[in-house]
Amino acid sequence: MSDDMPRLYSTGCEEAIIAGALAIDYVPDILEPEDFVDEWHRLAFESARRLTGPMLAPILANQMFLDGTLDLTGGEPWLEEVAGREHLRAISRPALDATAAALVDMAGRRLMFAEAQALIEMAVPAPQSADPESPVPEREIRITEARM
């Protein structure tokens, strides 16, 4: 993620989705793996989405093992830790739906920000001079500094 990009993500929201999957066996339909910034959360989400029964931490850990992603995260101990977080145990479907909507919104904003930056870079090229000894016009310097 670019240093210029505003913080358009919430690892707490992402974790709430995983905790909700573990606590009430529910994964909101509107989410996609790309909506997650944290890799561990994305991998756990992808595996949770494949399960159709109860998603206790050992069951989700087994699915992640089958998916080949368990070793890429904190494994079953991490899932047990997420499932045991007191503030996430009482989560409800409406709360998970609202959290999922916030994640989708942030993901969309990250995409729009990246596209806007790409357009700016295309529209305003870095100042270049044919002669290295000739000065760069003041206008080009100001535009370049504004982009940085």
N, C-alpha and C positions, 0 to 999 in steps of 0.2 A: 504494500500500500504506500502511496506517495506520501512524503513528509508534508506536502501542501494540502493533502486531503483532510477535511474536517473529520472528526470522530463520528462516523455514521454507522455505528454498530454498538451492540450491547451484549457482552458475554454473559451478563446476568440473565437477559431474556433468552439467550440461546440455551443456557443451563436450565432455565425453567421449563423449556420444551422437553428436554431430556428427562428431567425430574417428573414432569407430568406423564410422560410415556411410562415411566417406571411406577409411578404412584397410582394412576387411574387407567392405565392401558389405553391412552388416547394420544394420537398424533394428528394435529390439524392438517386437513387436506390441502390447504393453500400453499404450504411450504414446499420449497425445492432445496436440494443440497446447496445450490449457489447462494441461498439466503443466509448461510452461516459463514462467519468469518473465521472462527476458531476451528482448526482442523479436527480436533478430538470431537467437538460437538457435531460437526458435519458427518464424520464417520459413524458416530453413535446414531444420529438421526437416520442416515441411510439404512443402517441395519434395523433400527426400530420400525421403519416404514415397511420392511419386508415381513415382519411378524404379524400373525393374525390372532394369537392367543395372548395369555397374560405375559406381561413384560417385566417380570422381576429381574433384578440385576443379573443373577446367574443365567437366566434365559437369554437376555439381551447380550451378555458376554459370550454365550455359546454361539449366537447368531453372528456376532462380530468375529469370532474365531473362524466360523465357516466362511465368512466374507473375506477373511485374511486381513482384517483391520484391527483386531484386538491388540496386537503388539505395537501398533502405531499410536496407541493412546495409553492412558494409565491403567488399562485393563480392568479386570473385575473389581479390584480395590477402589479404583476411581469411580466406577459406576455405583458401588455400594456407598461411597462417600456422598455422591450427588443424591442418591435416593434417600439418604439419611439426614439431609439438611432440613432442620426443623422448619425454617420459613418456607420451604417448598413443599412440605408434606400435605398441606391443606389446599392445594391448588385445585381449581375447578375447570370444567370444560370451557365456560365463558371466559375465564381468565386466560386459559391457554389460547383460545381463539383470538383474544385481544392482543396477547403477546405475539402470536404468529403474524397478525396483521401489522404490528409494529416492525417485526423483522423484515417482512416483505417490503414495507415502505422504505426502511433504511437501505435494503438491497437495491431498490429502484433508484434511490437518491445517489448511492455509490456509483451506479452505472451511468446516470445522467452527469454526475460530476466528472467521471473519467472521459465521457464523450465530449463534454464541454472543453475540457483541457486539451483533448486531441484537436478539436476544431480551432482553438486558440493557437496552438502550435502550428497548424497548417496555415492559418490566416496571417500570422505575424512571425515570419521567419527571423532567426537570430541575425543581428546586423553583420554584414560581411562587406569587405571592401576588396576591390580588385588589386589595389596597391596597398601592401601592408604598412607603408609609411604614411598614407593619407588618413586624416582623421575621420572617424565615423560621425555622421551628422547627429546633432544633439537630439533630434526627434527620434531616431532609431535607438539611441541610448536610453531615453526615457521609456519607450515602449518595452524594451528588453528588461529594464529594471522593474517595471510594473508587473511583468510576468513572473518574476522571481520571488 
